[in-house]
């Protein structure tokens, strides 16, 4: 026990130190002037810097998911400092912007971190900033999936020597690219990176490339942070809860539908229709599967009446927007049917039908008016006031 206690204390201390370890970020060819300050930024701000650099537009993402630990003014200042330089508003320049590359290195142990820092320092690049709370490998996979959907990251992994060459059409499909390497799973990748650092610095010095390299420590692989954005993590949890609710409701409906009804003959009886009224609230909720999770059972009649008629009262469902610039706003979905199981599209139908009928009527009226005006006889030439000379 005396021997185990120091070992356990040392292990816990090592885990605590690993949790405090941040992720160093290096920037090659940045137009921003180097500074002795190496701030520790939250992962959300680092994500905005990456999105701003790799976006095919002038800015890559909105600022709705900035961390609460930093004020918005400071976060925007860091994004402007470490992001790519914006184009001038009024001045016209014929210069071609440098290609933007983001390299995510995972599974870097302390020895590899020292080797990478030494190679980058020899190339004239120091640490630009550090990520105070580096996310897990799962978060990196989700971020790469987002870049792949945007067409910035390739489905096939390119080797580091080809990835840093902006003129390689096999790895570059546009002005920006994102690559990801796991150093612990592929030790040869580290050797390739260290060998090609001078070549990377040469592309950056020529103005052909700007590269942002994120060095994630091995301790962050199994971090509890499964997203680069806290807002994305909250949205993912809400979607998972909604999917679980819908899945449970579907099971209830399918189990009720699959319950065999007793039959005295070989002929199959028609399916039982959902009645218009139920005798009690519990019966209504059970047989309709909580109104397909789209409403509640209410009594259609007043409380003073002796008879009861419980039926489903459908409610609208608000579909929240997803993550990314292509998902904006929200959509309201209405439901109908005895079990609120059918999507109500009557509003959309009447809008389209009314608009179509109005347009057809307006066009028909305009054509009829043109015909009526064209059929009128023109007045004859009036010769009054014109006389012969004697």
HELIX and SHEET records of a PDB file:
HELIX    1   1 UNK A    2  UNK A   20  1                                  19    
HELIX    2   2 UNK A   43  UNK A   54  1                                  12    
HELIX    3   3 UNK A   72  UNK A   82  1                                  11    
HELIX    4   4 UNK A  110  UNK A  122  1                                  13    
HELIX    5   5 UNK A  137  UNK A  149  1                                  13    
HELIX    6   6 UNK A  160  UNK A  163  1                                   4    
HELIX    7   7 UNK A  187  UNK A  205  1                                  19    
HELIX    8   8 UNK A  218  UNK A  220  5                                   3    
HELIX    9   9 UNK A  230  UNK A  257  1                                  28    
HELIX   10  10 UNK A  281  UNK A  287  1                                   7    
HELIX   11  11 UNK A  289  UNK A  292  1                                   4    
HELIX   12  12 UNK A  346  UNK A  375  1                                  30    
SHEET    1   A 6 UNK A  40  UNK A  41  0                                        
SHEET    2   A 6 UNK A 127  UNK A 131  1                                        
SHEET    3   A 6 UNK A  23  UNK A  28 -1                                        
SHEET    4   A 6 UNK A 209  UNK A 217 -1                                        
SHEET    5   A 6 UNK A  99  UNK A 108  1                                        
SHEET    6   A 6 UNK A 176  UNK A 182  1                                        
SHEET    1   B 2 UNK A 295  UNK A 299  0                                        
SHEET    2   B 2 UNK A 310  UNK A 314 -1                                        
SHEET    1   C 2 UNK A 317  UNK A 319  0                                        
SHEET    2   C 2 UNK A 331  UNK A 333 -1                                        
SHEET    1   D 2 UNK A 335  UNK A 336  0                                        
SHEET    2   D 2 UNK A 342  UNK A 343 -1                                        
END                                                                             
